[in-house]
Amino acid sequence: MSAATVTSLPTMDPVVLARLTGRLGDQATVSRLCASLGEVFAEFLPDMLESELGFEVAVSYAGFVTGKYAEVTQGLGGAMAFCDASLRDWCDRFTLICDSPLIITLVENMLGALSDAVEDPEPRPLSKIELDVAAMMFDRISGVLKTAVNGANGFEPFLGPAHNAEIRKSAEDGSDEDFVAMINMAVGIGPVLSTFHVVVPQSVLLKSVITAPKPANAARTRVEWSEQLGEQVRRSKVTLEARIRLEAQTLDTISRLQAGDIIPFNEAGDVRVEVNANGRNLYVCEFGRSGARYTVRVKDTYGSEEELLQHIIG
């Protein structure tokens, strides 16, 4: 047979192939399964969070989105916290996502702010301490999800580190091209309305049997949450910066400075130093020396302990 008579076989439509191999479901089936999971979150997550945190949290189902993993997650935009997770005998990779206003509002309320007094936060990347709180939230969401889809086997979800969307990288195994369903949940804390999302491969979701979990025997108390947050704060390292005012100089003098030139401090006596973290002033100090090392001694603060914690966390 000559090369001219050889024709290549047509390539099968990838959507049709995905439907034939169980990786893509029809809209009605996916809608029913997503709504079932949404109802479980809406029914059980508020009571769990309220008993642990001590303030009211409203959770409701807000629909679903389908598509390929990368398209669905990137469509959320930035200022989101992500957590990749797995659950043995159910799913090798599902993803939990919270928008940053949810976590910022949780932190402010856990530190004693009145829910009705908290203003709607601007979306932004989360600080390290806020990501620690996001990890706690992901743990609670995954706990409800586990009992809804795989409660009988008793396996615990494995959660990766909570991280900002801005540092997220594409998956090397090609799973960003998988067809997924994203369950969208609305969360209300006082006047602040925020969201979290659960992204599940459709190949897994279509095989899932979703059942309402049994109530937890003993939820954590607000004190335990506060202690856990406090421990996270104590273990988190914060970079401090010290600023010292120098004697005013003319622009002409500044432009001529060379290595070895000296600029005097502004004060003749004790040298005032302002110490800050994350751009927030924390302490008023005086400049000094201890042995071979230069030091600062704290003389005053810019607020109470609670205010300082809020400044550092933000």
Secondary structure, DSSP 8 states (H G I E B T S, - for coil): --GGG--------HHHHHHHTTSS--HHHHHHHHHHHHHHHHHHHHHHHHHHHSS--EEEEEEEEEEEHHHHHHTT-SSEEEEEEEETTTEEEEEEEEEHHHHHHHHHHHTT--GGG----------HHHHHHHHHHHHHHHHHHHHHHHTTT----EE---EEGGG----TTSGGGSEEEEEEEEEEETTEEEEEEEEEEHHHHTT---------SS---HHHHHHHHHHHHHHS----EEEE-B----HHHHHT--TT----BS-SSS-EEEEEETTEEEEEEEEEEETTEEEEEEEEESS-HHHHHHHHH-
